[in-house]
Amino acid sequence: MDDISIVLCGEAGQGIETIEDILTKILKISKYNVFAVKEYMSRVRGGSNSTEIRISPKPIKAYVDRIDLLFALSSKSLDHLSNRISENTLIFGDKEILGDNQKVIDIELVKTSKKIGSNIYANTVTAGLICGLFNVPEYELQKFIKQFFEKKGEKIVKKNLEAISEGYELAKKIVESGIKVKTKKSDELSRDMGKDILLSGKDAVSLGALAGGCNFIAGYPMSPATGILSFMSANSEEVEVIAEQSEDEISAINMAIGSWYCGGRGMTTTSGGGFALMEEGLSLAGMSETPLVVHIGQRPGPATGLPTRTEQADLDLALYAGHGEFARAILTPGSIEECFYLSKYSFSLADKFQIPVFILTDQYLLDSQHNMPSLDQKKYEIKKYVIKTEKDYRRYEFTKNGISPRGIPGFGEGLVIQTGNEHDEIGHVAENATLRKKMVEKRLNEKINLLKNEVIYPELIGGKAYKFLLLGWGSTRNIVEEALKELKEPKLGFLHFKQVYPLPREIMGYLVNAQKVLAIENNASGQFANLIKRETGFDIKYKILKYDGRPFSVEEVVKRIKDILER
């Protein structure tokens, strides 16, 4: 088998994330392509959490329902994953935990970990067992474990090395019983996969922001976006960024606005519920024409909703947020690579047009990770648009292109005045009706028209001479792309949008050429399909929607597309 899906399931606090961390890194070093994504409950202990790790000789980047090898580490694991377990699933577990189940291959984790000294070593034993099944050289894993646990001291390192050895012994017993796991490594690849980078969505957003010149971030912890703030905080000295955990989301967005006013490049990161508190600040950025980058890691709402699950239901929130009318741009990365590139680009876009720019991701994309060659640092050149002011500087000057020159305090001789009130060209508060009309048109219509000249065009994947056209945005990209390979339908094209607002002027050209147009979204109302109807008048009749807090799987997308095409 070329592609194997490994799932580990246990209780929160049982170390599932540690196993994922160890396995993804060591399997990549051992020349396997890896993809991993976790699902977890919003509790510190208890419940059932799982992680899926797919390995293959070919690049692999999407979630599947299929489980080939299941490592059930708690009594609730089998019930939790019952809808994904098939007759072909090999189930490994300790019968002391799972009971006498004929389908379970007994691996005596409790007995083995107690022999080492504590149940906490069960996760390292499991990692050793899995590596043994996949012929990862034991010395490679030992070397990795020494580095992984070295900060915890020599005693902990020694115990984990012992746990690894016990895991390999368990793997030998399984193989000797006649159970073998067959897959291929990526020996045929020209590049050294051990040198690939292993990147998650949240790390890619962080690195992309830094590559775009971000030097300030403020936020209040809120899953799934907390990882961006944590990454920036942990590396703040090394990358020279000020990372501020504010007292609330209101402060966070106002701090980010203030950083741009002073000449910095700031962003804020949050989820939908946190952004709801930021809307007044967003309007301040709109009125004062201050650049701003806002990252929203989407999760199911309303209110607290499902705080550790995934959804694409905050497009309308980003699109219509704020009181009054002003321009904005919404970028929707669909892959980990796009998380990097679009986050980088967002800062130059915000700077040029002096608008809020949204980066919309979700829990599934942020918590996914896979290996890849190094990223192109030159893509989307960093551009800065601050000018040195003259004595007669006017912050809100009417210009031919609709963009006022943006100065910052202390750079030049001019006085920089910004306000949340309606104002004249200098920045003084004004209530003149004619002036008000011109300022609204400057902030809204003129900027939207300019943005449409620089829109990031959607990417057409699959059948170029399509008869059927599927539209998607954000994290559905890699899932749909793999589904297309399984469908093998030459007349089906997939139009993936990296930017959902403003839409390109040429979008109707894509739509009218298809007999059937479908939209795929992780929300209940088809928010992007509704946006297209609002902007173009084109009604998308066929919608593939999901809103149970889980991502689409490749198998599910294949089935639902087939159902529509066969109508």
C-alpha positions in Angstrom: 0.0 0.0 0.0 1.4 3.4 -1.0 -0.7 5.5 1.5 -1.3 4.4 5.1 -3.6 6.3 7.5 -2.5 5.9 11.2 -4.9 7.1 13.9 -4.1 7.4 17.5 -6.9 7.9 20.0 -6.8 8.5 23.7 -7.9 10.8 26.5 -6.9 14.5 26.8 -3.7 14.6 28.9 -2.6 11.1 27.7 0.1 12.4 25.4 -1.4 12.0 21.9 0.1 15.3 20.7 3.5 14.2 21.9 3.3 11.0 19.9 2.2 13.0 16.8 5.1 15.4 17.3 7.6 12.5 17.5 6.2 10.4 14.7 5.8 13.2 12.1 9.4 14.3 12.5 11.0 10.9 12.6 9.0 9.5 9.8 9.9 12.5 7.6 13.6 11.9 8.5 13.0 8.3 7.4 11.9 9.4 3.9 8.2 9.2 4.3 5.9 12.0 3.2 3.7 12.8 6.2 0.5 14.7 6.8 -1.1 15.0 10.2 -4.1 16.7 11.7 -5.7 16.4 15.2 -9.2 16.6 16.6 -9.5 17.4 20.2 -12.2 18.2 22.8 -12.3 21.4 24.8 -11.1 19.9 28.1 -7.8 19.5 29.9 -8.4 15.8 30.7 -10.9 13.1 29.7 -13.0 12.9 26.6 -11.5 11.5 23.5 -8.8 13.1 21.3 -7.4 11.7 18.1 -4.7 12.4 15.6 -4.4 11.2 12.0 -1.0 10.7 10.5 -0.9 9.7 6.8 2.4 8.5 5.3 3.1 7.9 1.7 6.0 7.9 -0.9 4.1 10.8 -2.6 3.2 14.2 -1.2 0.0 13.9 0.8 -1.9 16.9 2.2 -5.5 16.0 3.1 -7.7 14.3 5.7 -9.4 11.0 5.0 -12.0 9.0 7.0 -10.2 5.8 6.3 -8.2 4.2 9.2 -5.7 1.5 8.3 -3.9 1.3 11.7 -5.7 2.4 14.8 -3.9 2.6 18.1 -6.6 2.8 20.8 -5.1 4.1 24.0 -8.3 4.5 26.1 -11.5 2.6 26.8 -13.6 5.1 24.8 -11.5 5.1 21.7 -13.4 2.4 19.7 -16.8 4.1 20.4 -15.4 7.5 19.5 -14.1 6.3 16.1 -16.8 3.7 15.4 -18.0 5.4 12.2 -14.5 5.3 10.7 -13.5 1.8 11.6 -13.9 -0.7 8.8 -13.3 -4.5 8.5 -9.9 -3.6 7.0 -8.8 -1.5 10.0 -6.0 -3.1 12.2 -6.8 -2.2 15.8 -3.9 -2.2 18.3 -4.6 -1.7 22.0 -4.1 -3.1 25.5 -6.9 -5.6 26.3 -6.4 -4.6 29.9 -7.9 -1.2 28.9 -10.2 -2.2 26.0 -11.5 -5.5 27.3 -11.5 -8.9 25.5 -12.3 -7.7 22.0 -11.4 -10.3 19.3 -10.7 -7.5 16.7 -8.0 -5.9 19.0 -4.3 -6.9 18.6 -3.0 -6.9 22.2 0.1 -4.7 22.8 0.3 -4.8 26.6 1.0 -1.1 27.0 0.0 -0.9 30.7 2.3 -3.7 31.7 5.2 -2.4 29.6 5.0 1.2 30.7 4.7 0.2 34.4 7.8 -1.9 34.0 9.6 1.3 32.9 8.3 3.2 35.9 5.0 5.0 35.0 2.0 5.0 32.7 3.2 8.3 31.3 5.7 6.3 29.1 2.9 4.6 27.2 3.0 7.3 24.5 6.8 6.8 23.9 6.3 3.0 23.9 3.6 3.5 21.2 5.9 5.7 19.2 8.6 3.0 19.3 6.1 0.3 18.3 4.9 2.3 15.3 8.4 3.1 14.1 9.3 -0.6 14.5 6.4 -1.5 12.3 7.6 0.9 9.6 11.2 -0.2 9.7 12.5 3.1 11.1 16.1 2.3 12.3 16.0 2.2 16.1 19.3 4.2 16.3 17.6 7.1 14.3 14.7 7.2 16.8 17.1 7.0 19.8 19.1 9.9 18.5 15.9 11.9 17.9 14.5 11.1 21.4 17.7 12.3 23.0 17.3 15.7 21.4 13.5 15.7 22.0 13.8 15.2 25.8 17.2 16.7 26.5 15.8 19.7 28.3 14.0 17.5 30.8 17.2 16.0 32.1 19.3 12.8 31.8 16.9 10.7 33.8 13.9 11.4 31.6 16.0 10.8 28.5 17.1 7.5 29.8 13.6 6.4 30.7 12.2 7.4 27.2 15.0 5.5 25.5 14.0 2.5 27.5 10.4 3.0 26.4 11.5 3.2 22.8 13.3 -0.1 23.0 10.3 -1.7 24.6 8.2 -0.4 21.8 10.5 -2.0 19.2 10.2 -5.3 21.0 6.4 -5.1 20.9 6.7 -4.4 17.1 8.9 -7.5 16.7 6.3 -9.7 18.4 3.5 -8.3 16.2 5.6 -9.0 13.0 6.5 -12.5 14.3 2.7 -13.2 14.8 2.3 -12.8 11.0 1.0 -9.2 10.9 3.1 -7.0 8.5 2.7 -3.4 7.5 3.8 -2.7 3.9 4.4 0.7 2.4 7.0 2.4 0.3 9.5 5.1 1.3 10.3 8.0 -1.0 13.7 6.6 -2.2 12.9 7.6 -5.8 12.8 11.3 -5.0 15.7 13.4 -6.1 15.6 15.6 -3.0 16.7 14.6 0.5 13.3 14.5 2.3 15.1 14.6 5.6 15.8 18.2 4.8 12.2 19.0 4.0 10.6 21.4 6.4 7.6 20.2 8.5 5.2 23.0 8.9 1.8 23.5 10.4 -0.8 26.1 9.3 -0.3 28.2 12.4 3.4 28.3 12.1 3.1 29.2 8.4 0.8 32.1 9.2 3.4 33.3 11.8 6.4 32.9 9.5 4.5 34.6 6.6 3.6 37.6 8.7 7.3 37.9 9.8 8.4 37.6 6.1 6.0 40.4 5.3 7.6 42.7 7.8 5.3 42.2 10.8 7.0 43.7 13.8 4.1 43.9 16.2 1.3 41.5 17.2 -1.3 41.8 19.8 -4.0 39.3 20.8 -5.9 37.6 23.5 -5.7 33.8 23.6 -8.6 32.1 21.7 -8.4 28.8 20.0 -7.5 28.0 17.3 -5.6 31.3 16.7 -3.6 31.2 19.9 -0.8 29.3 18.2 0.1 32.4 16.1 0.5 34.6 19.2 2.4 31.8 21.0 4.8 31.4 18.1 5.5 35.1 17.9 5.9 35.4 21.7 8.3 32.4 21.9 10.5 33.8 19.2 10.0 37.6 19.8 13.6 38.3 20.6 15.1 36.3 17.8 12.8 37.8 15.1 12.6 41.3 16.7 8.9 41.5 17.0 6.9 42.9 19.9 4.3 40.3 20.9 1.6 41.5 23.4 -1.0 39.4 25.1 -3.5 42.2 25.8 -6.2 42.3 28.5 -8.9 41.8 25.8 -9.6 41.8 22.1 -10.6 45.5 22.1 -7.2 46.5 23.3 -5.5 44.1 20.8 -6.9 45.6 17.7 -6.4 49.2 18.9 -2.7 48.3 19.7 -2.3 46.9 16.2 -3.8 50.1 14.7 -1.5 52.2 16.9 1.5 50.3 15.6 0.8 51.2 12.0 0.2 54.8 13.0 3.7 54.9 14.5 5.3 53.3 11.5 5.2 49.7 12.5 3.5 46.7 10.7 1.0 45.2 13.2 -1.5 42.4 13.2 -4.0 40.9 15.6 -5.0 37.3 15.7 -8.2 35.9 17.1 -11.3 33.7 16.4 -14.8 34.7 15.5 -16.0 35.4 19.0 -12.9 37.5 19.8 -13.2 39.4 16.5 -16.8 40.3 17.4 -15.3 42.5 20.1 -12.9 44.1 17.6 -15.5 45.6 15.3 -15.4 49.1 16.7 -11.7 49.1 16.2 -12.1 47.8 12.7 -14.3 50.8 11.9 -11.6 53.1 13.4 -9.1 51.7 10.9 -11.6 52.2 8.1 -12.3 55.8 9.0 -8.7 56.8 9.8 -7.5 54.8 6.7 -4.9 53.0 8.8 -3.5 49.7 7.4 -4.3 46.7 9.5 -3.9 42.9 9.3 -6.5 40.7 11.1 -6.1 37.0 11.3 -9.3 35.0 12.1 -8.9 31.3 12.9 -12.5 30.2 12.3 -14.3 27.7 14.6 -18.0 26.8 15.0 -20.2 29.4 16.8 -22.4 31.1 17.8 -21.0 32.1 21.2 -18.5 29.6 22.5 -19.8 27.0 20.1 -17.4 24.2 19.6 -14.1 26.0 20.5 -11.7 23.3 19.3 -13.5 22.2 16.1 -13.5 23.7 12.6 -15.9 25.6 10.4 -15.9 28.3 7.6 -18.7 30.3 9.0 -17.0 33.7 9.6 -16.8 34.9 6.0 -19.9 37.1 6.4 -18.5 38.4 9.7 -15.3 39.6 8.0 -17.2 40.9 5.0 -19.8 43.0 6.8 -18.1 43.7 10.2 -17.9 47.3 11.4 -20.3 50.2 11.3 -20.4 52.4 8.3 -19.0 51.6 4.9 -15.3 51.2 3.9 -13.1 49.0 1.8 -11.4 45.8 2.9 -9.8 42.7 1.4 -10.3 39.1 2.5 -7.6 36.5 1.8 -8.4 32.8 2.2 -5.3 30.5 2.1 -6.2 26.9 1.1 -2.9 25.2 2.0 -0.1 25.5 4.5 2.1 27.0 1.7 -0.6 29.6 1.0 -0.8 30.4 4.7 2.8 31.6 4.4 2.5 33.4 1.1 -0.8 35.2 1.7 0.1 36.2 5.2 3.3 37.8 3.8 1.4 39.5 1.0 -1.3 40.9 3.4 1.0 43.5 4.9 2.0 45.1 1.6 -1.7 45.0 0.5 -2.8 46.7 3.7 0.0 49.3 3.5 -0.6 50.2 -0.2 -4.4 50.7 0.1 -4.5 51.8 3.8 -7.3 49.2 4.6 -8.0 46.3 6.9 -6.9 43.0 5.3 -8.3 39.8 6.7 -6.6 36.4 6.6 -9.3 33.7 7.1 -8.1 30.3 8.2 -9.8 27.6 10.4 -8.9 25.0 13.0 -8.4 22.3 10.5 -5.9 24.2 8.4 -4.1 25.7 11.4 -3.7 22.4 13.2 -2.7 20.5 10.0 1.0 19.8 9.2 2.9 18.2 6.4 6.4 18.2 4.9 7.4 20.3 2.0 10.5 21.7 0.3 11.7 25.1 1.4 9.3 28.1 0.6 10.1 30.8 -1.9 11.2 33.8 0.1 11.1 36.1 -3.0 7.4 35.5 -3.8 5.4 38.6 -3.0 8.1 41.3 -2.5 7.8 43.4 0.6 6.6 46.9 -0.3 6.3 49.9 2.0 4.4 53.0 1.2 5.1 55.5 4.0 6.2 59.0 2.7 8.4 61.6 4.3 6.0 64.5 5.1 6.4 68.2 4.0 5.3 71.1 6.1 2.0 71.5 4.3 1.2 67.7 4.6 -2.4 66.7 4.4 -3.1 63.2 5.7 -6.4 62.7 3.8 -5.6 64.6 0.6 -7.7 63.8 -2.4 -5.5 62.3 -5.1 -6.0 61.1 -8.7 -5.7 57.5 -7.7 -7.8 57.7 -4.6 -5.0 56.9 -2.1 -3.8 59.6 0.2 -0.1 59.8 1.0 0.5 58.2 4.4 3.0 59.8 6.7 3.9 58.9 10.3 4.8 61.1 13.2 8.4 62.2 13.3 9.3 61.3 9.7 9.4 64.6 7.9 8.2 68.1 8.8 4.5 67.6 8.5 1.9 67.2 11.3 0.1 63.8 11.1 -3.5 64.1 12.3 -5.7 61.0 12.4 -9.2 60.8 13.8 -12.2 58.6 14.1 -14.5 61.5 13.2 -15.3 62.5 9.7 -12.7 65.0 8.7 -11.2 67.2 6.0 -8.1 66.6 4.0 -5.8 67.7 6.9 -7.6 65.6 9.4 -9.6 68.2 11.2 -13.2 67.2 12.3 -15.7 68.3 9.6 -19.4 67.9 9.0 -19.7 69.4 5.5 -22.2 67.3 3.4 -20.2 67.6 0.1 -17.0 66.7 1.9 -18.6 63.8 3.6 -19.8 62.3 0.4 -16.4 62.6 -1.2 -14.6 61.0 1.7 -17.0 58.0 1.8 -16.5 57.5 -2.0 -12.7 57.7 -1.4 -12.7 55.2 1.4 -15.2 52.8 -0.3 -15.8 52.9 -4.0 -12.4 54.2 -5.2 -10.4 51.7 -3.2 -12.6 48.8 -4.1 -12.1 49.6 -7.8 -8.4 49.9 -7.3 -8.3 46.6 -5.4 -10.0 44.8 -8.2 -7.0 45.7 -10.4 -4.7 43.8 -8.1 -7.0 40.9 -7.0 -5.4 37.5 -6.6 -7.0 35.4 -9.3 -8.6 32.0 -8.4 -6.7 28.9 -9.5 -8.3 26.5 -11.9 -7.4 22.9 -10.9 -8.4 19.8 -12.8 -10.3 19.9 -16.1 -9.5 23.1 -18.0 -12.2 22.4 -20.6 -14.7 21.8 -17.9 -18.4 20.9 -18.1 -18.9 21.0 -14.4 -17.3 23.6 -12.1 -16.7 23.3 -8.4 -16.0 26.5 -6.4 -14.2 26.5 -3.1 -12.2 28.7 -0.8 -9.9 28.3 2.1 -9.1 24.9 3.6 -11.2 22.7 1.3 -8.4 23.1 -1.4 -6.2 20.0 -0.7 -9.1 17.8 0.2 -10.9 18.6 -3.1 -7.7 18.3 -5.1 -7.2 14.7 -3.8 -10.9 13.9 -4.4 -10.5 15.0 -8.1 -7.7 12.5 -8.5 -9.9 9.8 -7.3 -12.9 10.9 -9.3 -10.9 11.0 -12.6 -13.6 13.1 -14.2 -12.0 15.1 -17.1 -14.9 17.4 -17.4 -14.8 18.6 -13.8 -12.8 21.7 -12.8 -12.2 23.1 -9.4 -11.9 26.9 -9.0 -10.0 27.6 -5.8 -10.3 31.2 -4.4 -7.3 32.6 -2.4 -9.1 35.9 -2.2 -12.8 36.0 -1.8 -13.2 39.8 -1.6 -13.1 41.8 -3.7 -13.9 39.2 -6.4 -12.2 39.5 -9.8 -14.2 41.3 -12.5 -13.8 38.2 -14.8 -15.6 35.8 -12.5 -18.6 35.5 -14.7 -16.5 34.1 -17.5 -15.8 31.1 -15.3 -19.4 30.6 -14.3 -21.2 30.9 -17.6 -19.0 28.2 -19.3 -20.2 25.4 -17.0 -23.4 23.3 -17.3 -23.4 22.8 -13.5 -21.7 25.0 -10.9 -21.2 23.6 -7.4 -19.9 25.3 -4.3 -18.2 23.5 -1.4 -18.1 25.2 2.0 -17.8 24.3 5.7 -20.8 26.3 6.8 -24.6 25.9 6.8 -25.7 28.7 4.5 -23.2 28.7 1.6 -21.8 32.1 2.5 -19.4 32.3 -0.5 -22.1 31.2 -2.9 -24.3 34.0 -1.5 -21.5 36.5 -1.9 -21.1 35.5 -5.6 -24.9 35.9 -6.1 -24.7 39.4 -4.5 -21.8 40.5 -6.6 -22.8 38.9 -9.9 -26.4 37.8 -9.8 -25.4 34.2 -10.5 -27.3 31.7 -8.4 -25.3 28.6 -7.5 -27.9 25.8 -7.1 -25.7 23.0 -6.1 -24.0 23.3 -2.7 -21.9 20.8 -0.8 -22.1 22.1 2.8 -20.9 20.7 6.1 -21.3 22.3 9.6 -20.9 19.6 12.2 -17.6 20.9 13.4 -15.6 18.4 11.4 -13.6 18.9 8.2 -14.6 17.4 4.9 -12.9 14.1 4.2 -11.6 13.1 0.7 -14.1 10.2 0.6 -17.0 12.4 1.6 -16.2 14.9 -1.1 -15.9 12.2 -3.8 -19.4 10.8 -2.8 -21.1 14.1 -2.7 -19.7 15.3 -6.0 -20.8 12.0 -7.6 -24.3 12.4 -6.2 -24.7 15.9 -7.8 -23.1 15.0 -11.2 -25.3 11.9 -11.6 -28.6 13.9 -11.1 
